[in-house]
Amino acid sequence: MRTGTVYTDTIVHLAPERFAEDVPYQVIIVTLDTGGRLTARVAGGNVTIDDRVVEVESGEGIPLFTKA
């Protein structure tokens, strides 16, 4: 289970067809505790920059994080 800190975020209002039913949804870039950064979606409530997050699962190859 990966953990890290939110580096930046955005809310997607117009998504590719594959994710159209999910809008709006939040996408974040996470600075991982183990080093490096990764782009992920947020599961549950929104997070803000500098929030601690933890990976809860991967859906269709997309990492999902939630506030720690």
PERA-V94806 format. One record per residue. NEAR is the number of other ideal C-beta (glycine too) atoms within 10 Angstrom. Layout:
((NEAR) (NEAR))
//
This chain:
((6) (14) (14) (24) (17) (21) (15) (12) (16) (10) (11) (14) (8) (7) (14) (7) (6) (8) (13) (9) (7) (10) (11) (10) (15) (19) (15) (25) (15) (27) (15) (15) (12) (7) (7) (9) (14) (15) (12) (21) (17) (22) (17) (11) (8) (13) (20) (10) (11) (9) (18) (14) (23) (14) (19) (14) (11) (11) (10) (7) (5) (12) (17) (16) (26) (15) (15) (12))
//
